[in-house]
Amino acid sequence: MASKMLVFCGSDDPQRAFPPFMLGMGALATDMELTMFFTMSGLNIVRKGGAERIVLPGAPKSLPEFLELAIEGNAKLIACSAAFPIVGINENDLVDGVECGGVATFVTLAEEADVVLTYC
């Protein structure tokens, strides 16, 4: 069974939004199962048109490119539905390929993961 990495993405600040994808791509490259959980302002990363607005000069790829690679690599992307009212979004605002889950989803995934990383 492959090792599992869970990444908590809680910010749309470029310095915090890009590292989860860089490390996540490394996980996929080493055949780990990757799940990324987006909450609070991190939901803007998976909001339609949101990733395009988050730019980090010098990054190896754009955030939309990282999102595409994650989806193509079969990473599971989960948007925290508990934070939807806080950020002012709903399920229809999410890019294709993103699932919805709540706090219990994250806790269960964290219990099952071999590695849990947090970026807030």
Order of alpha helices (4+ residues) and beta strands (2+ residues): beta-alpha-beta-alpha-beta-alpha-beta-alpha-beta
